[in-house]
Amino acid sequence: MLIVIISSFISGIAGGMGIGGGAILIPALIFFSDLSQHVAQSTNLIFFIPTAISALVIHIKNKNIDMKKAIVLSLSGIPGAIAGSITANLTEGDILRKMFGVFLVVFGLMELFKKQEAKE
């Protein structure tokens, strides 16, 4: 349980920075708490609400948010969230886990190559 608490702390830091803590928290919940993929992803969503609100307050206070763009992105993201939730509920846990793994690998590689380009 201690490893899950530490993982959630690190996930909170990542989420507060805008990186997205789910990449840390979801695998920790699956491997160390024996939760299914569906429950881990849903738990991550509940975890996200208070951590996002905390980070949002600080970022608004520091004027780090373009409110017009944030509103447009939020409104257009709602249908995507609904579609994603429906898709996740209709997808078998093993397939969902593999999809999440592919997602992490693809975005990890994209970030890796992006950083290499920036160094050149």
NUPA-988804 format. One record per atom (N, C-alpha, C, O): atom name; x, y, z. Coordinates in Angstrom, 2 decimals. Layout:
% residues N
+------+---------+---------+---------+
: atom :      c1 :      c2 :      c3 :
+------+---------+---------+---------+
:   CA :       X :       Y :       Z :
...
+------+---------+---------+---------+
% end
This chain:
% residues 120
+------+---------+---------+---------+
: atom :      c1 :      c2 :      c3 :
+------+---------+---------+---------+
:    N :    0.83 :   -1.21 :    0.00 :
:   CA :    0.00 :    0.00 :    0.00 :
:    C :    0.87 :    1.26 :    0.00 :
:    O :    0.49 :    2.27 :   -0.58 :
:    N :    2.02 :    1.19 :    0.65 :
:   CA :    2.91 :    2.35 :    0.70 :
:    C :    3.35 :    2.76 :   -0.70 :
:    O :    3.44 :    3.95 :   -1.01 :
:    N :    3.63 :    1.76 :   -1.56 :
:   CA :    4.06 :    2.07 :   -2.93 :
:    C :    2.95 :    2.78 :   -3.70 :
:    O :    3.23 :    3.63 :   -4.53 :
:    N :    1.70 :    2.43 :   -3.44 :
:   CA :    0.57 :    3.10 :   -4.10 :
:    C :    0.45 :    4.54 :   -3.61 :
:    O :    0.17 :    5.44 :   -4.39 :
:    N :    0.66 :    4.75 :   -2.31 :
:   CA :    0.60 :    6.11 :   -1.76 :
:    C :    1.72 :    6.97 :   -2.35 :
:    O :    1.49 :    8.12 :   -2.71 :
:    N :    2.91 :    6.41 :   -2.43 :
:   CA :    4.04 :    7.14 :   -3.03 :
:    C :    3.76 :    7.42 :   -4.51 :
:    O :    4.03 :    8.52 :   -5.00 :
:    N :    3.21 :    6.42 :   -5.21 :
:   CA :    2.87 :    6.60 :   -6.63 :
:    C :    1.81 :    7.68 :   -6.81 :
:    O :    1.88 :    8.46 :   -7.76 :
:    N :    0.83 :    7.73 :   -5.90 :
:   CA :   -0.21 :    8.75 :   -6.03 :
:    C :    0.36 :   10.14 :   -5.76 :
:    O :   -0.09 :   11.11 :   -6.37 :
:    N :    1.33 :   10.24 :   -4.85 :
:   CA :    1.99 :   11.52 :   -4.59 :
:    C :    2.75 :   11.99 :   -5.84 :
:    O :    2.64 :   13.15 :   -6.25 :
:    N :    3.51 :   11.08 :   -6.45 :
:   CA :    4.26 :   11.42 :   -7.66 :
:    C :    3.29 :   11.73 :   -8.80 :
:    O :    3.54 :   12.64 :   -9.59 :
:    N :    2.21 :   10.99 :   -8.87 :
:   CA :    1.19 :   11.23 :   -9.89 :
:    C :    0.56 :   12.61 :   -9.70 :
:    O :    0.29 :   13.31 :  -10.68 :
:    N :    0.33 :   13.00 :   -8.46 :
:   CA :   -0.19 :   14.34 :   -8.17 :
:    C :    0.76 :   15.43 :   -8.63 :
:    O :    0.32 :   16.46 :   -9.16 :
:    N :    2.05 :   15.22 :   -8.42 :
:   CA :    3.05 :   16.19 :   -8.89 :
:    C :    2.98 :   16.31 :  -10.41 :
:    O :    2.95 :   17.41 :  -10.96 :
:    N :    2.97 :   15.16 :  -11.09 :
:   CA :    2.91 :   15.16 :  -12.55 :
:    C :    1.63 :   15.82 :  -13.05 :
:    O :    1.66 :   16.60 :  -14.00 :
:    N :    0.51 :   15.51 :  -12.40 :
:   CA :   -0.76 :   16.13 :  -12.79 :
:    C :   -0.76 :   17.62 :  -12.57 :
:    O :   -1.29 :   18.37 :  -13.39 :
:    N :   -0.18 :   18.07 :  -11.47 :
:   CA :   -0.10 :   19.50 :  -11.19 :
:    C :    0.75 :   20.25 :  -12.19 :
:    O :    0.54 :   21.43 :  -12.44 :
:    N :    1.71 :   19.54 :  -12.77 :
:   CA :    2.56 :   20.15 :  -13.79 :
:    C :    1.91 :   20.11 :  -15.17 :
:    O :    2.43 :   20.69 :  -16.12 :
:    N :    0.77 :   19.43 :  -15.27 :
:   CA :    0.07 :   19.34 :  -16.55 :
:    C :    0.53 :   18.17 :  -17.40 :
:    O :    0.17 :   18.07 :  -18.57 :
:    N :    1.32 :   17.28 :  -16.82 :
:   CA :    1.85 :   16.15 :  -17.57 :
:    C :    0.83 :   15.02 :  -17.64 :
:    O :    0.74 :   14.33 :  -18.65 :
:    N :    0.09 :   14.84 :  -16.58 :
:   CA :   -0.88 :   13.74 :  -16.51 :
:    C :   -0.34 :   12.62 :  -15.65 :
:    O :    0.56 :   11.89 :  -16.05 :
:    N :   -0.89 :   12.50 :  -14.48 :
:   CA :   -0.39 :   11.52 :  -13.53 :
:    C :   -0.89 :   10.12 :  -13.75 :
:    O :   -0.40 :    9.18 :  -13.12 :
:    N :   -1.86 :    9.93 :  -14.65 :
:   CA :   -2.42 :    8.61 :  -14.90 :
:    C :   -1.39 :    7.61 :  -15.40 :
:    O :   -1.52 :    6.41 :  -15.16 :
:    N :   -0.39 :    8.10 :  -16.11 :
:   CA :    0.66 :    7.21 :  -16.61 :
:    C :    1.44 :    6.57 :  -15.48 :
:    O :    2.05 :    5.52 :  -15.66 :
:    N :    1.42 :    7.19 :  -14.32 :
:   CA :    2.10 :    6.65 :  -13.14 :
:    C :    1.11 :    5.90 :  -12.27 :
:    O :    1.37 :    4.77 :  -11.85 :
:    N :   -0.03 :    6.51 :  -12.00 :
:   CA :   -0.98 :    5.95 :  -11.05 :
:    C :   -1.67 :    4.68 :  -11.55 :
:    O :   -1.83 :    3.74 :  -10.78 :
:    N :   -2.08 :    4.64 :  -12.80 :
:   CA :   -2.80 :    3.47 :  -13.30 :
:    C :   -1.94 :    2.20 :  -13.23 :
:    O :   -2.41 :    1.20 :  -12.70 :
:    N :   -0.71 :    2.21 :  -13.74 :
:   CA :    0.10 :    0.99 :  -13.58 :
:    C :    0.35 :    0.63 :  -12.11 :
:    O :    0.36 :   -0.55 :  -11.76 :
:    N :    0.54 :    1.63 :  -11.25 :
:   CA :    0.76 :    1.34 :   -9.83 :
:    C :   -0.46 :    0.66 :   -9.23 :
:    O :   -0.33 :   -0.29 :   -8.46 :
:    N :   -1.65 :    1.15 :   -9.57 :
:   CA :   -2.87 :    0.54 :   -9.05 :
:    C :   -3.06 :   -0.89 :   -9.56 :
:    O :   -3.53 :   -1.76 :   -8.83 :
:    N :   -2.69 :   -1.12 :  -10.80 :
:   CA :   -2.84 :   -2.46 :  -11.37 :
:    C :   -1.84 :   -3.44 :  -10.77 :
:    O :   -2.21 :   -4.55 :  -10.36 :
:    N :   -0.58 :   -3.05 :  -10.71 :
:   CA :    0.46 :   -3.98 :  -10.28 :
:    C :    0.57 :   -4.13 :   -8.77 :
:    O :    0.93 :   -5.20 :   -8.29 :
:    N :    0.27 :   -3.08 :   -8.02 :
:   CA :    0.49 :   -3.14 :   -6.57 :
:    C :   -0.80 :   -3.22 :   -5.75 :
:    O :   -0.74 :   -3.50 :   -4.55 :
:    N :   -1.95 :   -2.97 :   -6.37 :
:   CA :   -3.21 :   -3.05 :   -5.64 :
:    C :   -4.11 :   -4.16 :   -6.14 :
:    O :   -5.18 :   -4.39 :   -5.59 :
:    N :   -3.67 :   -4.83 :   -7.18 :
:   CA :   -4.44 :   -5.95 :   -7.71 :
:    C :   -5.82 :   -5.53 :   -8.22 :
:    O :   -6.78 :   -6.29 :   -8.12 :
:    N :   -5.91 :   -4.32 :   -8.77 :
:   CA :   -7.17 :   -3.83 :   -9.34 :
:    C :   -7.23 :   -4.19 :  -10.81 :
:    O :   -6.20 :   -4.36 :  -11.46 :
:    N :   -8.44 :   -4.30 :  -11.34 :
:   CA :   -8.60 :   -4.52 :  -12.78 :
:    C :   -8.30 :   -3.22 :  -13.52 :
:    O :   -8.27 :   -2.14 :  -12.93 :
:    N :   -8.07 :   -3.34 :  -14.81 :
:   CA :   -7.78 :   -2.16 :  -15.64 :
:    C :   -8.93 :   -1.16 :  -15.56 :
:    O :   -8.69 :    0.05 :  -15.44 :
:    N :  -10.17 :   -1.64 :  -15.64 :
:   CA :  -11.33 :   -0.74 :  -15.59 :
:    C :  -11.39 :    0.02 :  -14.27 :
:    O :  -11.61 :    1.23 :  -14.26 :
:    N :  -11.19 :   -0.68 :  -13.17 :
:   CA :  -11.27 :   -0.04 :  -11.85 :
:    C :  -10.10 :    0.93 :  -11.66 :
:    O :  -10.28 :    2.01 :  -11.10 :
:    N :   -8.91 :    0.55 :  -12.13 :
:   CA :   -7.74 :    1.44 :  -12.00 :
:    C :   -7.95 :    2.73 :  -12.79 :
:    O :   -7.66 :    3.82 :  -12.28 :
:    N :   -8.44 :    2.62 :  -14.01 :
:   CA :   -8.67 :    3.82 :  -14.82 :
:    C :   -9.77 :    4.69 :  -14.23 :
:    O :   -9.66 :    5.91 :  -14.24 :
:    N :  -10.81 :    4.07 :  -13.71 :
:   CA :  -11.89 :    4.84 :  -13.09 :
:    C :  -11.42 :    5.51 :  -11.80 :
:    O :  -11.76 :    6.66 :  -11.53 :
:    N :  -10.63 :    4.79 :  -11.02 :
:   CA :  -10.07 :    5.36 :   -9.79 :
:    C :   -9.17 :    6.55 :  -10.12 :
:    O :   -9.18 :    7.55 :   -9.40 :
:    N :   -8.41 :    6.44 :  -11.20 :
:   CA :   -7.57 :    7.54 :  -11.63 :
:    C :   -8.40 :    8.78 :  -11.94 :
:    O :   -7.98 :    9.90 :  -11.65 :
:    N :   -9.57 :    8.59 :  -12.54 :
:   CA :  -10.43 :    9.72 :  -12.86 :
:    C :  -10.91 :   10.43 :  -11.59 :
:    O :  -10.97 :   11.66 :  -11.54 :
:    N :  -11.26 :    9.65 :  -10.57 :
:   CA :  -11.68 :   10.26 :   -9.30 :
:    C :  -10.50 :   10.99 :   -8.65 :
:    O :  -10.66 :   12.08 :   -8.11 :
:    N :   -9.32 :   10.37 :   -8.72 :
:   CA :   -8.10 :   10.98 :   -8.19 :
:    C :   -7.82 :   12.31 :   -8.89 :
:    O :   -7.35 :   13.27 :   -8.27 :
:    N :   -8.12 :   12.35 :  -10.18 :
:   CA :   -7.81 :   13.51 :  -11.00 :
:    C :   -8.59 :   14.76 :  -10.60 :
:    O :   -8.07 :   15.87 :  -10.70 :
:    N :   -9.83 :   14.58 :  -10.15 :
:   CA :  -10.69 :   15.75 :   -9.87 :
:    C :  -10.08 :   16.68 :   -8.83 :
:    O :   -9.86 :   17.85 :   -9.14 :
:    N :   -9.79 :   16.24 :   -7.59 :
:   CA :   -9.23 :   17.18 :   -6.61 :
:    C :   -7.82 :   17.67 :   -6.96 :
:    O :   -7.47 :   18.81 :   -6.69 :
:    N :   -7.01 :   16.77 :   -7.57 :
:   CA :   -5.66 :   17.23 :   -7.92 :
:    C :   -5.71 :   18.27 :   -9.04 :
:    O :   -4.95 :   19.23 :   -9.02 :
:    N :   -6.61 :   18.09 :  -10.01 :
:   CA :   -6.74 :   19.06 :  -11.09 :
:    C :   -7.27 :   20.39 :  -10.58 :
:    O :   -6.80 :   21.45 :  -11.00 :
:    N :   -8.23 :   20.35 :   -9.67 :
:   CA :   -8.77 :   21.59 :   -9.10 :
:    C :   -7.68 :   22.36 :   -8.36 :
:    O :   -7.56 :   23.57 :   -8.48 :
:    N :   -6.88 :   21.63 :   -7.57 :
:   CA :   -5.79 :   22.28 :   -6.83 :
:    C :   -4.81 :   22.95 :   -7.79 :
:    O :   -4.44 :   24.11 :   -7.61 :
:    N :   -4.40 :   22.21 :   -8.81 :
:   CA :   -3.45 :   22.76 :   -9.79 :
:    C :   -4.08 :   23.91 :  -10.56 :
:    O :   -3.42 :   24.91 :  -10.85 :
:    N :   -5.35 :   23.78 :  -10.89 :
:   CA :   -6.06 :   24.82 :  -11.65 :
:    C :   -6.09 :   26.14 :  -10.89 :
:    O :   -5.85 :   27.20 :  -11.47 :
:    N :   -6.38 :   26.07 :   -9.61 :
:   CA :   -6.41 :   27.29 :   -8.78 :
:    C :   -5.06 :   28.01 :   -8.83 :
:    O :   -5.01 :   29.22 :   -9.00 :
:    N :   -3.99 :   27.26 :   -8.69 :
:   CA :   -2.66 :   27.86 :   -8.70 :
:    C :   -2.33 :   28.43 :  -10.07 :
:    O :   -1.79 :   29.54 :  -10.17 :
:    N :   -2.65 :   27.68 :  -11.14 :
:   CA :   -2.35 :   28.17 :  -12.49 :
:    C :   -3.20 :   29.39 :  -12.87 :
:    O :   -2.71 :   30.28 :  -13.56 :
:    N :   -4.44 :   29.44 :  -12.42 :
:   CA :   -5.27 :   30.63 :  -12.65 :
:    C :   -4.68 :   31.82 :  -11.90 :
:    O :   -4.57 :   32.92 :  -12.45 :
:    N :   -4.31 :   31.60 :  -10.66 :
:   CA :   -3.71 :   32.66 :   -9.84 :
:    C :   -2.45 :   33.22 :  -10.48 :
:    O :   -2.20 :   34.43 :  -10.41 :
:    N :   -1.66 :   32.35 :  -11.12 :
:   CA :   -0.42 :   32.78 :  -11.76 :
:    C :   -0.61 :   33.20 :  -13.22 :
:    O :    0.35 :   33.46 :  -13.93 :
:    N :   -1.88 :   33.26 :  -13.65 :
:   CA :   -2.25 :   33.69 :  -15.00 :
:    C :   -1.55 :   32.85 :  -16.09 :
:    O :   -1.05 :   33.39 :  -17.07 :
:    N :   -1.54 :   31.54 :  -15.88 :
:   CA :   -0.92 :   30.62 :  -16.83 :
:    C :   -1.92 :   29.96 :  -17.77 :
:    O :   -1.58 :   29.01 :  -18.46 :
:    N :   -3.15 :   30.46 :  -17.78 :
:   CA :   -4.19 :   29.81 :  -18.58 :
:    C :   -4.81 :   30.81 :  -19.55 :
:    O :   -5.19 :   31.91 :  -19.16 :
:    N :   -4.91 :   30.42 :  -20.80 :
:   CA :   -5.65 :   31.18 :  -21.80 :
:    C :   -7.10 :   30.72 :  -21.68 :
:    O :   -7.46 :   29.68 :  -22.23 :
:    N :   -7.93 :   31.49 :  -20.98 :
:   CA :   -9.28 :   31.06 :  -20.64 :
:    C :  -10.15 :   30.79 :  -21.86 :
:    O :  -10.94 :   29.85 :  -21.85 :
:    N :  -10.01 :   31.59 :  -22.92 :
:   CA :  -10.82 :   31.36 :  -24.12 :
:    C :  -10.52 :   29.99 :  -24.72 :
:    O :  -11.43 :   29.23 :  -25.05 :
:    N :   -9.24 :   29.67 :  -24.85 :
:   CA :   -8.86 :   28.37 :  -25.40 :
:    C :   -9.25 :   27.25 :  -24.44 :
:    O :   -9.69 :   26.18 :  -24.88 :
:    N :   -9.10 :   27.47 :  -23.15 :
:   CA :   -9.44 :   26.44 :  -22.16 :
:    C :  -10.92 :   26.09 :  -22.22 :
:    O :  -11.29 :   24.93 :  -22.10 :
:    N :  -11.77 :   27.10 :  -22.40 :
:   CA :  -13.22 :   26.85 :  -22.48 :
:    C :  -13.55 :   26.06 :  -23.74 :
:    O :  -14.31 :   25.10 :  -23.68 :
:    N :  -12.99 :   26.46 :  -24.88 :
:   CA :  -13.24 :   25.75 :  -26.14 :
:    C :  -12.75 :   24.31 :  -26.03 :
:    O :  -13.46 :   23.38 :  -26.42 :
:    N :  -11.54 :   24.11 :  -25.50 :
:   CA :  -11.00 :   22.76 :  -25.36 :
:    C :  -11.84 :   21.91 :  -24.40 :
:    O :  -12.09 :   20.73 :  -24.66 :
:    N :  -12.27 :   22.51 :  -23.31 :
:   CA :  -13.10 :   21.78 :  -22.33 :
:    C :  -14.43 :   21.35 :  -22.95 :
:    O :  -14.85 :   20.20 :  -22.79 :
:    N :  -15.07 :   22.27 :  -23.64 :
:   CA :  -16.36 :   21.95 :  -24.24 :
:    C :  -16.23 :   20.90 :  -25.34 :
:    O :  -17.10 :   20.04 :  -25.48 :
:    N :  -15.16 :   20.96 :  -26.11 :
:   CA :  -14.99 :   19.97 :  -27.17 :
:    C :  -14.48 :   18.64 :  -26.61 :
:    O :  -14.62 :   17.60 :  -27.27 :
:    N :  -13.89 :   18.66 :  -25.44 :
:   CA :  -13.41 :   17.42 :  -24.82 :
:    C :  -14.50 :   16.59 :  -24.18 :
:    O :  -14.34 :   15.38 :  -24.01 :
:    N :  -15.61 :   17.20 :  -23.83 :
:   CA :  -16.70 :   16.48 :  -23.16 :
:    C :  -17.25 :   15.35 :  -24.03 :
:    O :  -17.39 :   14.23 :  -23.54 :
:    N :  -17.58 :   15.60 :  -25.31 :
:   CA :  -18.05 :   14.47 :  -26.13 :
:    C :  -16.99 :   13.37 :  -26.27 :
:    O :  -17.32 :   12.18 :  -26.31 :
:    N :  -15.72 :   13.75 :  -26.33 :
:   CA :  -14.65 :   12.76 :  -26.39 :
:    C :  -14.57 :   11.93 :  -25.12 :
:    O :  -14.33 :   10.73 :  -25.18 :
:    N :  -14.78 :   12.57 :  -23.97 :
:   CA :  -14.76 :   11.84 :  -22.70 :
:    C :  -15.92 :   10.86 :  -22.62 :
:    O :  -15.76 :    9.74 :  -22.12 :
:    N :  -17.07 :   11.27 :  -23.10 :
:   CA :  -18.23 :   10.37 :  -23.12 :
:    C :  -17.96 :    9.18 :  -24.03 :
:    O :  -18.21 :    8.03 :  -23.66 :
:    N :  -17.45 :    9.45 :  -25.23 :
:   CA :  -17.13 :    8.37 :  -26.17 :
:    C :  -16.07 :    7.44 :  -25.60 :
:    O :  -16.17 :    6.22 :  -25.74 :
:    N :  -15.07 :    8.00 :  -24.96 :
:   CA :  -14.02 :    7.18 :  -24.36 :
:    C :  -14.53 :    6.31 :  -23.23 :
:    O :  -14.12 :    5.15 :  -23.10 :
:    N :  -15.41 :    6.85 :  -22.40 :
:   CA :  -15.99 :    6.08 :  -21.30 :
:    C :  -16.83 :    4.92 :  -21.81 :
:    O :  -16.76 :    3.81 :  -21.29 :
:    N :  -17.62 :    5.18 :  -22.83 :
:   CA :  -18.45 :    4.13 :  -23.42 :
:    C :  -17.56 :    3.05 :  -24.03 :
:    O :  -17.79 :    1.86 :  -23.83 :
:    N :  -16.54 :    3.48 :  -24.76 :
:   CA :  -15.61 :    2.54 :  -25.38 :
:    C :  -14.90 :    1.70 :  -24.33 :
:    O :  -14.77 :    0.48 :  -24.49 :
:    N :  -14.43 :    2.33 :  -23.25 :
:   CA :  -13.73 :    1.60 :  -22.19 :
:    C :  -14.64 :    0.56 :  -21.54 :
:    O :  -14.19 :   -0.55 :  -21.25 :
:    N :  -15.90 :    0.90 :  -21.33 :
:   CA :  -16.83 :   -0.05 :  -20.72 :
:    C :  -17.17 :   -1.21 :  -21.64 :
:    O :  -17.51 :   -2.29 :  -21.16 :
:    N :  -17.08 :   -1.00 :  -22.93 :
:   CA :  -17.39 :   -2.06 :  -23.89 :
:    C :  -16.17 :   -2.91 :  -24.25 :
:    O :  -16.29 :   -3.92 :  -24.95 :
:    N :  -14.99 :   -2.51 :  -23.76 :
:   CA :  -13.75 :   -3.18 :  -24.11 :
:    C :  -13.32 :   -4.11 :  -22.97 :
:    O :  -13.40 :   -3.74 :  -21.80 :
:    N :  -12.87 :   -5.31 :  -23.33 :
:   CA :  -12.38 :   -6.27 :  -22.34 :
:    C :  -11.16 :   -5.70 :  -21.62 :
:    O :  -10.38 :   -4.95 :  -22.21 :
:    N :  -11.01 :   -6.05 :  -20.35 :
:   CA :   -9.91 :   -5.53 :  -19.54 :
:    C :   -8.54 :   -5.78 :  -20.12 :
:    O :   -7.69 :   -4.89 :  -20.09 :
:    N :   -8.30 :   -6.99 :  -20.64 :
:   CA :   -6.98 :   -7.30 :  -21.21 :
:    C :   -6.69 :   -6.43 :  -22.44 :
:    O :   -5.57 :   -5.95 :  -22.62 :
:    N :   -7.69 :   -6.23 :  -23.26 :
:   CA :   -7.51 :   -5.39 :  -24.44 :
:    C :   -7.31 :   -3.94 :  -24.02 :
:    O :   -6.47 :   -3.23 :  -24.59 :
:    N :   -8.07 :   -3.50 :  -23.03 :
:   CA :   -7.94 :   -2.13 :  -22.53 :
:    C :   -6.54 :   -1.89 :  -21.97 :
:    O :   -5.94 :   -0.84 :  -22.19 :
:    N :   -6.01 :   -2.88 :  -21.25 :
:   CA :   -4.65 :   -2.78 :  -20.70 :
:    C :   -3.63 :   -2.66 :  -21.82 :
:    O :   -2.70 :   -1.86 :  -21.73 :
:    N :   -3.80 :   -3.46 :  -22.87 :
:   CA :   -2.86 :   -3.40 :  -24.00 :
:    C :   -2.96 :   -2.06 :  -24.72 :
:    O :   -1.95 :   -1.49 :  -25.13 :
:    N :   -4.19 :   -1.57 :  -24.89 :
:   CA :   -4.37 :   -0.25 :  -25.53 :
:    C :   -3.68 :    0.84 :  -24.71 :
:    O :   -3.03 :    1.72 :  -25.28 :
:    N :   -3.81 :    0.77 :  -23.39 :
:   CA :   -3.17 :    1.75 :  -22.52 :
:    C :   -1.65 :    1.65 :  -22.64 :
:    O :   -0.96 :    2.67 :  -22.68 :
:    N :   -1.13 :    0.42 :  -22.69 :
:   CA :    0.30 :    0.22 :  -22.84 :
:    C :    0.82 :    0.79 :  -24.15 :
:    O :    1.86 :    1.44 :  -24.18 :
:    N :    0.10 :    0.54 :  -25.24 :
:   CA :    0.49 :    1.08 :  -26.55 :
:    C :    0.47 :    2.61 :  -26.50 :
:    O :    1.37 :    3.26 :  -27.02 :
:    N :   -0.57 :    3.16 :  -25.89 :
:   CA :   -0.68 :    4.61 :  -25.73 :
:    C :    0.57 :    5.17 :  -25.03 :
:    O :    1.15 :    6.16 :  -25.48 :
:    N :    0.97 :    4.54 :  -23.92 :
:   CA :    2.13 :    5.02 :  -23.18 :
:    C :    3.41 :    4.91 :  -24.00 :
:    O :    4.24 :    5.83 :  -23.99 :
:    N :    3.58 :    3.80 :  -24.71 :
:   CA :    4.78 :    3.62 :  -25.53 :
:    C :    4.84 :    4.64 :  -26.65 :
:    O :    5.88 :    5.26 :  -26.88 :
:    N :    3.72 :    4.81 :  -27.37 :
:   CA :    3.69 :    5.75 :  -28.50 :
:    C :    4.01 :    7.17 :  -28.04 :
:    O :    4.83 :    7.86 :  -28.64 :
:    N :    3.34 :    7.61 :  -26.96 :
:   CA :    3.59 :    8.97 :  -26.50 :
:    C :    4.97 :    9.12 :  -25.87 :
:    O :    5.57 :   10.19 :  -25.93 :
:    N :    5.46 :    8.06 :  -25.25 :
:   CA :    6.83 :    8.09 :  -24.73 :
:    C :    7.85 :    8.24 :  -25.85 :
:    O :    8.79 :    9.03 :  -25.73 :
:    N :    7.66 :    7.49 :  -26.92 :
:   CA :    8.57 :    7.60 :  -28.07 :
:    C :    8.46 :    8.97 :  -28.73 :
:    O :    9.47 :    9.56 :  -29.13 :
:    N :    7.24 :    9.48 :  -28.84 :
:   CA :    7.07 :   10.82 :  -29.42 :
:    C :    7.82 :   11.86 :  -28.59 :
:    O :    8.49 :   12.74 :  -29.13 :
:    N :    7.72 :   11.75 :  -27.29 :
:   CA :    8.41 :   12.70 :  -26.41 :
:    C :    9.92 :   12.53 :  -26.50 :
:    O :   10.67 :   13.51 :  -26.48 :
:    N :   10.37 :   11.29 :  -26.59 :
:   CA :   11.80 :   11.01 :  -26.70 :
:    C :   12.38 :   11.63 :  -27.96 :
:    O :   13.42 :   12.28 :  -27.91 :
:    N :   11.71 :   11.42 :  -29.09 :
:   CA :   12.20 :   11.98 :  -30.34 :
:    C :   12.05 :   13.49 :  -30.39 :
:    O :   12.86 :   14.17 :  -31.02 :
:    N :   11.05 :   14.02 :  -29.75 :
:   CA :   10.86 :   15.47 :  -29.68 :
:    C :   12.03 :   16.11 :  -28.94 :
:    O :   12.56 :   17.13 :  -29.36 :
:    N :   12.43 :   15.50 :  -27.84 :
:   CA :   13.56 :   16.03 :  -27.07 :
:    C :   14.86 :   15.94 :  -27.85 :
:    O :   15.69 :   16.84 :  -27.77 :
:    N :   15.04 :   14.87 :  -28.60 :
:   CA :   16.26 :   14.72 :  -29.40 :
:    C :   16.33 :   15.81 :  -30.47 :
:    O :   17.40 :   16.35 :  -30.74 :
:    N :   15.19 :   16.14 :  -31.08 :
:   CA :   15.15 :   17.20 :  -32.09 :
:    C :   15.48 :   18.54 :  -31.48 :
:    O :   16.16 :   19.36 :  -32.11 :
:    N :   15.01 :   18.78 :  -30.26 :
:   CA :   15.25 :   20.06 :  -29.60 :
:    C :   16.72 :   20.26 :  -29.26 :
:    O :   17.20 :   21.39 :  -29.24 :
:    N :   17.46 :   19.16 :  -29.00 :
:   CA :   18.87 :   19.26 :  -28.67 :
:    C :   19.73 :   19.57 :  -29.85 :
:    O :   20.83 :   20.10 :  -29.69 :
:    N :   19.26 :   19.24 :  -31.07 :
:   CA :   20.07 :   19.44 :  -32.28 :
:    C :   20.17 :   20.87 :  -32.68 :
:    O :   20.82 :   21.18 :  -33.68 :
+------+---------+---------+---------+
% end
